[in-house]
Amino acid sequence: MPRFFIDTDDGDTFVEDDEGLDLPDSEAAREIALRALPDIARDKMPDGDDRTFRASVRDETAAVIYEATLTLAGGWKVDRPPS
């Protein structure tokens, strides 16, 4: 079974997977990367209005074979209400 590595970046911290996972194929690795993004975002919320979260999949040769990003872009549409 091939080994895949899922690296993540929350905009502040890059985490390189140095252990990897034995998975049946690259599609399974892709699904894990996609499922990780909302969890990463949730851990950082509400830390600002603009942030990009990234998960990438590397294969056994260390080549990045898949990358997904989740972008948060927020901003006031009117004058900011008083605090």
C-alpha positions as CSV (number, residue, x, y, z in Angstrom):
1,M,0.0,0.0,0.0
2,P,1.5,3.4,-0.9
3,R,2.4,6.0,1.7
4,F,1.1,9.5,1.5
5,F,2.0,12.6,3.6
6,I,-0.5,15.3,4.4
7,D,1.1,18.7,5.1
8,T,-1.0,21.6,6.4
9,D,-0.6,25.4,6.7
10,D,-3.0,27.6,8.7
11,G,-1.3,30.9,7.6
12,D,0.8,31.0,10.7
13,T,2.1,27.5,11.1
14,F,3.3,25.0,8.4
15,V,3.1,21.4,9.7
16,E,5.0,18.9,7.6
17,D,3.8,15.3,8.0
18,D,6.9,13.2,8.7
19,E,5.1,10.0,9.4
20,G,2.6,9.6,6.6
21,L,-0.3,7.2,6.1
22,D,-0.6,4.0,4.3
23,L,-3.6,4.5,2.0
24,P,-5.1,2.6,-0.9
25,D,-4.6,5.3,-3.4
26,S,-4.1,9.1,-4.1
27,E,-7.9,9.6,-4.0
28,A,-8.0,8.5,-0.3
29,A,-5.2,10.9,0.4
30,R,-7.1,13.7,-1.3
31,E,-10.2,13.1,0.7
32,I,-8.2,13.2,4.0
33,A,-6.6,16.5,2.9
34,L,-10.0,18.0,2.1
35,R,-11.6,16.9,5.3
36,A,-8.7,18.5,7.3
37,L,-9.3,22.0,6.0
38,P,-12.5,22.8,7.9
39,D,-10.9,21.5,11.1
40,I,-7.8,23.7,10.6
41,A,-10.0,26.7,9.9
42,R,-12.2,26.1,13.0
43,D,-9.1,26.0,15.2
44,K,-8.0,29.4,14.0
45,M,-11.4,31.2,14.0
46,P,-12.1,34.0,14.5
47,D,-8.4,35.1,14.1
48,G,-8.9,37.9,11.5
49,D,-11.0,38.3,8.4
50,D,-8.5,37.2,5.8
51,R,-6.8,33.9,5.9
52,T,-5.9,31.0,3.6
53,F,-5.7,27.4,4.9
54,R,-3.8,24.8,2.8
55,A,-3.5,21.1,2.8
56,S,-1.2,19.3,0.4
57,V,-0.5,15.6,-0.3
58,R,3.0,14.3,-1.0
59,D,3.7,10.8,-2.3
60,E,6.5,8.5,-1.3
61,T,9.0,10.4,-3.5
62,A,8.1,13.7,-1.7
63,A,6.4,15.1,-4.8
64,V,3.3,17.2,-4.1
65,I,0.5,15.5,-6.0
66,Y,-2.5,17.4,-4.7
67,E,-3.1,20.7,-3.0
68,A,-6.3,22.2,-1.7
69,T,-6.9,25.7,-0.2
70,L,-9.8,27.1,1.8
71,T,-9.9,30.9,1.8
72,L,-11.7,33.1,4.4
73,A,-12.2,36.6,3.1
74,G,-14.3,39.0,5.3
75,G,-14.9,42.7,5.5
76,W,-17.4,45.2,6.6
77,K,-19.8,46.4,3.9
78,V,-20.9,49.4,6.0
79,D,-19.1,51.6,8.6
80,R,-17.9,49.3,11.3
81,P,-20.5,49.4,14.2
82,P,-19.2,50.8,17.5
83,S,-17.7,48.2,19.9
